[in-house]
Amino acid sequence: MYDLLSTDYDRFVNWQARLSIELPFIIEKLQEFHARTILDAAAGTGMHAIALAQCGFIASGADISRGMIARAQSNATSAGVEIKFILAGFGNLALAFGGQSFDALLCLGNSLPHLLSQSALLGALADFSTCLRPGGMLLLQNRNFDAVLSKRDRWMEPQSHTEKDVEWVFHRFYDFDPDGLLTFNLITLKRERNGNWTEQHLSSRLRPLLKDDLVSALKESGFTVTSVYGDMTGSPFISETSSNQVILASRE
């Protein structure tokens, strides 16, 4: 899915708006942990890592999608920053970075729910721990699946983008599967010069992570959970209404 999405991902995400909201919160937490070296463990097209590098941090990134890594490298070159982006998925980060110890690790954008079993989740968290120095910071951002599951909330707000005479509309929704997992669907509509719309449908399976379950998994993996927020501005987490589940933890 993400190799195919990589060419349009920076159209799907309004990075200027997103980073203006999220970056102050991220930097505040990095400063609290005296963090200088950062690994973005699901870097996508690299925009968080690039923004942090432009703010003076030493940023690296990894992603399991070859298309996303290629786009991240291109974005970093365009931004005039030097960042190491490596093709690597959860569970293989420590090996890919040769045992490098980071001050902080970010896993944003609802990435962890792509791990479809508890053993895969625990393996990823153990890998995160290996990548961090003792006392290092871990910041996770997922959808608030407590609310999604309780409300059976299928639909997310559409996104749109226009470049010259070309328009894109992105529709996202969940299917609630019988095995307790979700199917995340992304429909991309595109047209040129007010012509006919073309459609692309991509999907990926997700395991909805509830807040209490993820906190327990973090503790089992040797992390101390310091805070749980409801979004990337630091709002309190309210299980019934928060849009996100943002967890700040430190490696023991």
Backbone as a ProteinNet text record, in pm:
[ID]
protein_1_A
[PRIMARY]
MYDLLSTDYDRFVNWQARLSIELPFIIEKLQEFHARTILDAAAGTGMHAIALAQCGFIASGADISRGMIARAQSNATSAGVEIKFILAGFGNLALAFGGQSFDALLCLGNSLPHLLSQSALLGALADFSTCLRPGGMLLLQNRNFDAVLSKRDRWMEPQSHTEKDVEWVFHRFYDFDPDGLLTFNLITLKRERNGNWTEQHLSSRLRPLLKDDLVSALKESGFTVTSVYGDMTGSPFISETSSNQVILASRE
[TERTIARY]
82.6	0	85.7	187.5	260.2	360.3	409.5	488.3	402.7	279.2	190.1	146.1	130.5	86.1	197.4	322.5	434.6	436.9	393.9	398.7	298.4	190.1	86.7	82.2	168	154.7	170.8	261.6	281.8	171.6	84.8	-37.7	-149.7	-149.7	-250.6	-237.1	-113.5	-88.9	-58.9	-127.3	-96.8	15.7	139.7	252.9	271.6	245.9	261.9	170.7	45.2	-49	-13.9	20.3	47.4	170.5	278.4	400.8	386.8	306.7	287.9	221	139.8	73.2	163.7	227.6	296.7	439.6	509.8	652.2	680.6	605.9	634.9	622.4	522.1	504.1	620.5	659.8	770	899.2	928.7	1052.4	1051.7	937.9	927.6	963.3	911.4	939.5	1085.7	1140	1281.3	1370.9	1336.6	1417.3	1406.2	1288.2	1272	1363.9	1388.5	1473.9	1618.5	1649.5	1783.8	1827.2	1735.2	1759.9	1819.7	1920	1983.3	1976	1992.9	1987	1851.1	1783.2	1646.2	1633.8	1563	1527.5	1376.8	1333.5	1192.7	1174.2	1104.8	1100.2	1002	913.3	823.6	817.3	927.7	952	864.5	808	729.2	812.4	761.6	834.9	933.4	956	1066.7	1042.1	918.6	896.2	918.5	887.4	918.3	1069.6	1141.3	1286.4	1351.2	1302.5	1357.5	1332.9	1211.8	1180.4	1266.9	1290.5	1374.9	1520.4	1568.5	1704.4	1719.9	1617.7	1622.8	1622.9	1577.6	1578.1	1705.2	1799.6	1927.8	1946.7	1846.4	1861.4	1932.2	1991.4	2052.6	1950.1	1888.5	1774.7	1811.4	1754.6	1763.6	1622.9	1604.3	1471.9	1477.7	1372.4	1358.5	1213.5	1193.4	1057.8	1066.3	959.3	957	925.2	878.3	839.4	954.2	996	1103.1	1062.3	935.8	888.1	891.7	852.4	856	999.2	1093.1	1232.1	1289.4	1257.7	1305.3	1251.3	1124.6	1065	1127.5	1155.9	1219.4	1357.3	1433.8	1567.5	1559.3	1462.5	1442.7	1398.7	1309.8	1264.1	1378.1	1464.2	1577.1	1673.8	1698.7	1786.2	1727.2	1596.9	1530.8	1535.3	1529.3	1531.3	1672	1773.8	1911.7	1962.9	1909.3	1956.4	2008.2	2103.1	2161.1	2105.1	2030.7	1966.6	1988	2019.2	2031	1892.8	1842.8	1717.2	1750	1700.1	1730.7	1601.1	1603.5	1490.9	1492.7	1404.4	1400	1265.3	1211.1	1084	1102.1	989.9	991.2	1053.7	1137.5	1205.8	1343.9	1375	1505.5	1581.6	1532.6	1593.5	1732.9	1748	1878.4	1984.8	1949.1	2042.5	2074.5	1972.2	1991.9	2081.9	2072.8	2153.1	2279.9	2313	2440.9	2462.3	2355.4	2369.1	2380.9	2355.7	2362	2259.5	2299.3	2211.4	2157.8	2025.2	1960.8	1907.9	1897.9	1838.9	1686.7	1627.6	1481.8	1441.7	1326.3	1270.2	1124.5	1085.9	949.5	884.6	760.1	681.6	543.6	524.2	407.1	318.8	204.1	119.7	48	10.8	-67.5	6.2	136.1	218.7	216.8	223.3	229.1	110.4	-11.9	-122.4	-106.4	-6.4	19	79.1	120.9	167.9	46.3	24.5	-104.5	-111.8	-7.2	-10.5	59.9	30.8	95.7	244.7	283.3	425.3	500.6	439.1	502.7	516.3	414.2	420.4	532.4	540	643.7	782.8	793.9	921.8	963.8	868	898.5	939.5	867.5	900.2	1036.9	1071.2	1204.7	1311.5	1283.7	1374.5	1390.8	1278.9	1285.5	1377.5	1361.3	1442.2	1590.2	1623.1	1763	1822	1738.2	1785.6	1808.9	1751.7	1756.7	1863.7	1921.6	2008	1922.8	1980.7	1904	1848.9	1722.1	1657.3	1609.7	1630.8	1590.7	1439.7	1395.2	1254	1190.1	1070.2	988.3	857	821.7	696.5	617.4	497.7	409.3	283.4	239.4	112.9	29.7	-86.2	-180.9	-318.8	-409.1	-549.8	-598.2	-695.8	-758.7	-858.7	-810.1	-896.6	-995.7	-974.4	-1077.7	-1208.4	-1199.2	-1318.2	-1367.2	-1274.1	-1313.4	-1395.9	-1349.4	-1419.5	-1550.3	-1551.1	-1673.3	-1784.8	-1748	-1847.9	-1868.7	-1785.7	-1786.5	-1773.2	-1674.1	-1655	-1572.4	-1638.7	-1572.5	-1498.1	-1553.7	-1511.4	-1420.8	-1323.4	-1236.5	-1258.5	-1220.1	-1244.2	-1167.8	-1234.2	-1164.5	-1055.4	-953.1	-845.7	-848.1	-809	-805	-678.5	-641.1	-520.1	-536.8	-482.8	-488	-351.2	-307.9	-185.6	-219	-213.7	-247.6	-385.6	-394.6	-524.6	-557.7	-483.9	-504.4	-559.7	-662.4	-724.5	-714.9	-694.6	-697.4	-795.5	-870.3	-953.5	-923.8	-897.3	-860.4	-969.2	-1029.2	-1133.2	-1078.1	-1093.3	-1043.1	-1156.8	-1158	-1258.3	-1210	-1270.1	-1236.5	-1347.1	-1306.3	-1396.7	-1365.3	-1469.1	-1452.1	-1461.2	-1346.9	-1339.2	-1377.9	-1427.1	-1475.3	-1367.7	-1240.3	-1132.7	-1086	-1153.6	-1117.1	-1018.7	-963.2	-875.5	-958.4	-892.7	-956.6	-892.6	-968.4	-911.9	-920.7	-804.8	-797.5	-801.8	-898.9	-918.7	-888.1	-819.3	-791.6	-831.3	-930.1	-972.7	-921.2	-844.1	-790.2	-861.9	-924.9	-989	-900.9	-884.5	-797.8	-860.3	-853	-896.1	-811.1	-802.1	-725.4	-817.8	-802.6	-876	-1026.1	-1081.6	-1225.8	-1275.3	-1185.1	-1224.2	-1287.3	-1287	-1345.1	-1253	-1314.5	-1238.8	-1187	-1064.3	-1012	-1005.1	-1006.4	-1012.3	-905	-841.8	-748.9	-789.8	-798.4	-835.2	-719.4	-666.8	-561.5	-612.6	-560.1	-603.8	-490.8	-502.2	-403.5	-474.9	-431.9	-490.7	-425.3	-505	-458.3	-508.5	-427.9	-470.4	-496.7	-623.2	-654.8	-597.3	-506.2	-438.8	-513.9	-565.7	-630.7	-524.8	-557.8	-459	-403	-489.1	-442.2	-356.2	-391.3	-313.5	-174.5	-165.8	-35.8	50	-9.7	65.5	121.2	40.6	87.3	202.8	193	299.2	428.2	416.1	534.6	602.3	524.9	581.8	649.2	585.7	643.6	775.3	790.5	908.9	1016.6	997.9	1102.1	1094.2	975.5	955.8	875.5	902.7	821.9	735.2	604.2	511.8	497.9	530.1	525	396.4	342	221.7	146	13.9	-71.5	-153	-144.7	-212.7	-318.9	-407.8	-514.7	-485.9	-375.5	-335.3	-192.1	-142.4	-2.8	15.6	-77.7	-56.1	-41.6	-61.5	-51.6	-183.3	-295.3	-425.5	-444.1	-522.4	-545.2	-611.4	-578.4	-640.5	-776.1	-879.4	-1014.3	-1057.3	-1077.3	-1096	-1216	-1320.7	-1443	-1434.2	-1345.9	-1352	-1219.2	-1105.9	-977.7	-957.3	-897.3	-871.3	-753	-655.1	-530.9	-504.6	-409.5	-354.5	-203.9	-153.3	-12.1	54.4	151.1	212.3	359.5	397.2	536.3	591.4	704.9	765.2	916.6	981.7	1127.4	1178.4	1292.9	1354.4	1416	1388.1	1442.3	1590.5
-120.9	0	125.4	130.5	255.4	285.5	182.5	209.3	281.5	235.3	298.6	437.2	454.9	583.7	687.6	645.2	736.8	855.8	836.6	947.2	1056.8	1020.7	1118.7	1153	1092.5	1108.4	1253.5	1326	1466.2	1556.8	1502.7	1573.7	1538.8	1416.2	1369.8	1441.1	1464.9	1532.2	1679.3	1766.1	1909.6	1933.4	1921.1	1924.5	2059.2	2165.7	2297.3	2311.2	2270.6	2279.9	2179.2	2057.2	1953.7	1986.7	2026	2054.6	2178.8	2274.5	2394.4	2359.6	2252	2205.5	2113.5	2017.8	1909.8	1943.7	2022.2	2042.5	2109.8	2213.1	2272.1	2171.8	2084.7	1982.1	1883.3	1836.1	1740.6	1800.9	1923.8	1988	2010.1	2048	2066.5	1937.4	1823.6	1695.5	1654.5	1678.4	1647.1	1727.7	1852.1	1936.4	1889.2	1842.3	1790.1	1670.7	1592.2	1473.6	1502.3	1628.8	1668.7	1584.7	1565.8	1480.5	1561.7	1504	1566.1	1474.2	1344.7	1248.4	1180	1179.2	1131	1032.2	923.1	827.1	830.4	859.2	846.7	706.2	621.5	478.4	442.2	531.5	510	643.2	674.9	811.5	853.9	757.9	796.4	876.9	991.5	1077.1	1170.5	1149	1213.4	1352.5	1399.9	1541	1576.8	1487.9	1517.4	1523.7	1425.6	1423.1	1545.9	1584.5	1702.4	1828.2	1843.9	1962.5	1967.7	1852.6	1849.9	1880.8	1829.3	1860.6	2010.2	2071.1	2215.7	2295.7	2233.5	2298.7	2267.9	2196.9	2173.8	2037.3	1948.7	1813.9	1725.3	1616.7	1517.3	1407.3	1406.6	1318.5	1208.2	1090.3	976.9	921.5	843.2	788.9	650.6	573.9	440.9	418.9	337.5	299.7	167.3	89.8	-39.5	-27.1	90.3	112.3	173.5	104.3	155.7	287.4	296.8	419.6	538.1	515.2	623.1	668.4	573.7	610.2	690.1	650.9	726.7	868.8	883.1	1017.2	1096.2	1032.5	1100.7	1152.8	1071.7	1115	1233.2	1229.4	1340.5	1466.4	1451.4	1567.5	1629.4	1545.3	1596.7	1673.6	1621.8	1692.3	1827.2	1829.6	1956.1	2055.2	2004.5	2091.7	2133.3	2072.5	2109.2	2056.7	1941.4	1881.2	1740.9	1698.8	1565.5	1474.6	1373.6	1280.5	1138.6	1048.2	907.1	844.1	803.9	729.6	586.8	489.8	349.3	271.5	178.2	88.7	-18.7	-6.8	-102.2	-92	-206.6	-210.3	-233	-231.8	-257.5	-394.7	-400.4	-523.6	-535.1	-452.1	-456.6	-324.5	-231.8	-99.1	-101.8	-169.8	-173.2	-232.2	-338.3	-400.5	-305.5	-238.9	-150	-32.1	17.4	133.1	92.4	-35.2	-81.2	-60.4	-70.4	-55.5	87.6	185.9	325.8	352.7	430.3	461.7	603.6	617.1	746.7	802	935.1	1000.6	990.4	981.6	977.9	898.8	835.8	761.8	803.1	837.1	875.9	766.9	736.3	645	707.9	782.9	869.4	819.3	885.4	860.9	727.8	676.3	552.2	434.6	425.9	322.8	190.3	193.1	68.6	-25.4	25.2	-67.6	-156	-129.6	-219	-352.2	-361.7	-488.3	-567.1	-684.1	-751.5	-854.6	-864.7	-959.3	-898.9	-954.1	-906.8	-935.4	-1050.4	-1082.8	-986.4	-944.9	-847.7	-712.4	-672.8	-547	-550.1	-657.3	-666.5	-671.2	-735.3	-736.6	-598.4	-518.9	-382.6	-296.1	-309.3	-228.8	-267.6	-395.7	-437.7	-378.1	-373.3	-311.5	-162.2	-94.3	47.5	66.2	-19.7	-8.5	-24.5	-119.3	-141.5	-19.9	52.2	169.7	290.9	290.3	407.6	393.3	504.9	507.6	492.8	448.3	446.4	585	590.9	718.8	789.3	726.2	788	797.3	886.7	919.7	841.1	791.9	729	805.6	845.9	917.2	840.9	795.2	719.4	800.3	797.1	861.7	764.2	727.2	640.5	705.2	652.5	688.2	644.1	715.1	673.7	563.3	439.3	328.2	294	344.8	330.8	392.2	512.2	580.8	518.3	482.8	423.5	297.3	209.9	83.7	102	190.8	208.3	270.4	357.7	426.1	357.9	255.7	194.9	305.1	391	510.2	475.3	461.2	413.9	523.7	644	743.8	848.8	891	1002.4	1117.7	1236.1	1354.8	1345.6	1374.4	1372.4	1479.4	1452.6	1547.8	1581.4	1703	1741.7	1821.2	1823.4	1893.3	1935.1	2052.3	2102.3	2152.7	2113.9	2167	2208.1	2337.7	2390.4	2338.7	2255	2208.2	2066.7	2017	1879.3	1881.3	1798.9	1790.2	1647.3	1636.2	1508	1517.6	1410.5	1398.3	1260.7	1259	1136.5	1102.8	984.8	938.6	818.2	821.4	713.9	656.9	524.5	461.9	323.6	273.4	141.5	41.3	-83.8	-198.1	-270.5	-305.3	-378.5	-527.8	-594.8	-732.2	-831.1	-949.7	-1047.3	-1095.4	-1089.1	-1137.9	-1034.7	-918.5	-814.6	-713.8	-738.7	-642	-546.1	-444.5	-348.1	-354.8	-321.2	-291.7	-141.6	-78.7	64.1	82.9	159.5	183.8	328.7	349.1	483.4	487.6	569.1	590	726	726.8	850.3	879.8	995.5	1044.6	1152.2	1148.1	1244.3	1284.2	1412.8	1457.6	1574.4	1590.3	1698.7	1786.5	1916.9	2017.8	1991.1	1962.9	1939.3	1823.4	1729.5	1611.4	1506.3	1383.1	1273.1	1233.9	1190	1144.1	1002.4	976.6	841	801.1	671.4	622.7	517.7	527	424.6	384	253.9	203.2	123.3	166	95.5	56.3	-52.8	-93.9	-161.5	-159.3	-222.1	-269.6	-381.8	-433.8	-367.4	-342.7	-279.7	-358.3	-353.1	-408	-289.9	-265.3	-147	-159.5	-69.4	-72.9	15.5	-43.5	32.2	88.8	201.3	271.4	184.1	119.4	39.6	-77.9	-137.5	-250.5	-205.7	-89.7	-40.5	1.4	64	100.7	-24.7	-131.1	-256.7	-316.5	-311.6	-365.1	-285.2	-155.1	-72.1	-107.1	-123.3	-159.8	-296.4	-390	-523	-517.5	-416.5	-404.1	-315.7	-276.2	-201.2	-51.1	1.6	145.9	195.3	317.3	386.1	487.6	471	564.2	687.3	803	926.7	1006.1	1002.2	1080.4	1016.9	1035.9	998.8	1121.7	1161.3	1281.1	1243.3	1339.1	1316.4	1365.9	1438.8	1484.7	1533.4	1585	1627.2	1774.4	1824.7	1953.4	1936.3	1813.3	1787	1794.9	1791.5	1792.2	1663.4	1667.8	1546.6	1437	1312	1199.4	1170	1170.4	1133.7	1020.4	902.3	782.8	794.7	865.5	871.9	972.7	1073.2	1183.5	1222.1	1187.7	1231.8	1172.3	1250.9	1202.7	1108.4	1133.2	1056	992.6	901.5	842	864.7	961.9	1002	964.5	875.2	821.9	863.5	922.1	960.3	864.1	802	705.1	719.6	659.5	660	517.6	492.1	359.9	350.9	242.1	222.4	189.5
0	0	0	86.2	107.4	-3	-72.5	-192	-296.1	-313.3	-411	-366.1	-234.6	-181.1	-177.6	-183.6	-158.8	-254.7	-379.6	-475.2	-440.9	-372.7	-338.4	-190.1	-109.3	35.2	79.7	17.3	54.8	0.9	-82.1	-119.2	-22.1	22.7	118.8	252.9	298.7	426.4	402.6	472.6	470.2	570.8	523.8	615.9	682	610.7	671.9	793.8	779.4	890.8	1000.2	960.7	1060.7	1144.3	1078.1	1152.7	1239.7	1195.9	1278.5	1410.7	1410.8	1532.9	1613.2	1546.4	1616.6	1657.3	1576	1601.5	1735.4	1776.7	1908.1	2022.7	2016.3	2119.4	2118.5	2000.5	1990.2	2043.7	2004.1	2048.4	2198.9	2253.4	2398.8	2471.8	2423.5	2489.2	2468.6	2351.8	2327.7	2421.2	2440.8	2529.7	2674.3	2715.1	2851.4	2876.1	2771.4	2782.9	2741.2	2714.1	2670.8	2550.3	2457.5	2340.8	2226.9	2165	2048.2	1926.2	1947	1836.7	1837.9	1722	1713.1	1599.2	1624.4	1519.8	1500.1	1378.2	1341.5	1285.8	1361.8	1331.4	1221.5	1183.4	1069.7	995.8	929.3	883.1	766.4	692.1	576	478.1	438.6	344.1	413.7	543.6	612.8	667.1	664.7	693.5	840.3	934	1074.2	1095.9	1042.9	1059.1	995.9	879.2	811.2	892.7	944.5	1025	1150.5	1212.7	1332.5	1297.4	1184.8	1141.6	1116	1059.6	1034.2	1164.5	1272.6	1404.3	1483.3	1423.5	1487.4	1549.8	1541.8	1594.5	1491.6	1539.3	1451.6	1430.8	1314.8	1289.4	1191.4	1215.7	1124.4	1106.6	1000.7	976	915.1	938.1	879.9	840.9	739.9	700.1	625.6	632.7	566.2	417.8	374.8	235.9	157.2	51	-34.2	-101.4	-141.4	-204.6	-110.2	15.7	114.7	141.8	152.8	178.3	61.4	-60.3	-176.2	-173.1	-137.8	-129.3	-15.6	97.1	210.1	172	103.1	61.3	-34.3	-125.4	-217.6	-143.7	-46.9	30.9	111.3	168	246	156.5	38.6	-56.2	-93.4	-120.6	-155.7	-41.1	82.7	200.2	239.8	179	208.1	340.3	385.5	510.3	481.4	562.8	547.3	656.6	614.1	706.7	655.4	746.3	710	713.7	596.7	587.4	544.4	619.4	595.3	576.3	480.9	458.7	567.4	664.6	775.4	845.3	884.9	955.2	1103.3	1175.2	1318.4	1345.4	1446.7	1481.5	1422.2	1323.2	1256.3	1265.2	1346.9	1350.8	1413	1524.9	1592	1499.9	1429.5	1335.5	1221.2	1166.4	1051.5	1085.4	1209.3	1248.9	1324.3	1317.5	1368.7	1516.7	1593.6	1737.6	1785.1	1696.4	1737.8	1847.4	1947.6	2059.4	2043.7	2037.5	2016.5	2148.3	2153.7	2270.5	2270.9	2151.3	2140.6	2017.9	2027.8	1915	1899.4	1777.8	1745.1	1661.2	1690.8	1607.5	1594	1486.9	1471.1	1356.8	1340.8	1224.5	1223.9	1342.1	1351.3	1287.4	1314.6	1251.6	1327.4	1459.8	1537.4	1512.6	1487.9	1464	1340	1256.1	1142.6	1187.5	1313.6	1369.5	1415.1	1357.8	1370.6	1481.9	1564.3	1676.5	1796.3	1913.1	2035.2	2031.8	1978.4	1972.2	1881.3	1770.6	1681.8	1751.1	1826.2	1899.9	2002.7	2081.4	2184	2120.4	2005.8	1935.9	1890.7	1841.9	1799.9	1917.9	2029.7	2147	2203.1	2199.2	2242	2151.2	2022.5	1925.8	1954.2	1984.9	2021.6	2142	2242.1	2363.2	2331.9	2244.8	2207.3	2136.1	2063.1	1988.9	2078.6	2199.1	2287	2394.2	2430.9	2549.3	2674.5	2786.5	2911.5	2943.5	2977.6	3003.1	2877.7	2760.1	2634.7	2620.7	2533.1	2517.5	2403.9	2427.7	2325.1	2314.8	2192.2	2168.7	2063	2101.5	2014	1985.4	1860.9	1823.4	1741.1	1794.7	1724.9	1725.7	1642.5	1656.3	1793.8	1846.6	1972.1	1940.3	1940.9	1905.6	2015.9	2137.3	2239.8	2189.7	2132.7	2081.6	1951.1	1862.6	1733.8	1755.3	1845.9	1866.9	1943.2	2041.6	2120.5	2037.5	1943.1	1859.6	1724.7	1694.3	1560.3	1454.9	1476	1393.3	1270.2	1156.5	1034.9	960.2	957	860.4	922.1	845.3	882	784.8	826.8	745.2	613.4	499.8	371	365.7	285.7	259.2	110.6	75.3	-65.4	-94.2	-220.8	-262.6	-408	-442	-579.5	-620	-738.6	-799.9	-942.6	-968	-1100.9	-1141.8	-1245.7	-1293.7	-1248.3	-1149.8	-1104.6	-961.9	-936.6	-804.3	-752.1	-621.8	-553	-435.4	-411.6	-291.9	-231.8	-100.9	-31.3	71.6	57.7	150.9	228.5	361.6	447.4	531.8	545.8	631.4	673.2	781	834.5	802.7	781.8	790.3	920.9	996.7	1121.9	1089.9	1092.2	1045.5	1155.5	1117.5	1216.8	1313.8	1275	1361.7	1463	1468.6	1563.8	1509.6	1391.8	1327.7	1243.8	1189.8	1101.6	963.9	863.1	732.1	710.4	695.1	667.7	516.5	468.9	326.4	292.7	183.1	132.3	-14.3	-44.2	-183	-228.8	-337.1	-393.5	-524.2	-529.5	-651.3	-713	-845	-912.6	-1045.9	-1077	-1209.4	-1255.6	-1387.5	-1447.5	-1530.3	-1511.2	-1590.3	-1593	-1475.5	-1461.9	-1546.9	-1575.4	-1651.9	-1563.6	-1610.7	-1535	-1418.9	-1310.7	-1195.3	-1219.3	-1179.8	-1171.6	-1024.4	-998.4	-860.1	-835.2	-718.9	-673	-531.6	-507.5	-375.1	-319.5	-203.6	-133	4.9	58.6	191.2	265.9	397.1	484	610.6	663.4	786.8	907.5	1010.9	1133.6	1254.7	1359.8	1489.4	1581.9	1618.3	1699.1	1839.5	1873	2002.9	2102	2206	2312	2405.6	2467.4	2549.5	2660.6	2737.1	2851.1	2805.2	2691	2639	2595.8	2532.2	2488	2606.8	2705.6	2825.7	2892.9	2900.6	2961.3	2880.9	2747.4	2662.9	2679	2695.4	2716.8	2849.1	2952.7	3082.6	3075.9	3007.4	2990.9	2914.6	2828.8	2744.4	2805.5	2930.7	2999.8	2985.3	2957.6	2948.9	3069.3	3109.3	3208.9	3136.7	3146	3080.7	3169.1	3114	3191.9	3169.3	3045.7	3016.5	2901.1	2902.3	2789.7	2752.2	2626.4	2578	2474.7	2448	2351.9	2213.3	2196.2	2063.3	2071.2	1957.9	1950.3	1989.4	2070.1	2135.7	2286.1	2335.2	2478.3	2552.4	2481.1	2548.3	2628.6	2736.2	2815.9	2732.6	2763	2694	2756.6	2672.7	2713.6	2621.9	2677.5	2595.2	2501.8	2544.5	2463.6	2350.1	2360.8	2264.8	2200.4	2259.3	2202.7	2063.8	1976.5	1840.7	1835.9	1919.3	1918.6	2054.5	2052.7	2173.5	2162.7	2237.5	2230.9	2363.2	2355.2	2476.8	2481.5	2593.6	2619.2	2723.4	2691.9	2781.3	2778.6	2876.7	2880.2	2897.8	2840.4	2855.9	2996.2	3062.7	3198.5	3192.2
[MASK]
++++++++++++++++++++++++++++++++++++++++++++++++++++++++++++++++++++++++++++++++++++++++++++++++++++++++++++++++++++++++++++++++++++++++++++++++++++++++++++++++++++++++++++++++++++++++++++++++++++++++++++++++++++++++++++++++++++++++++++++++++++++++++++

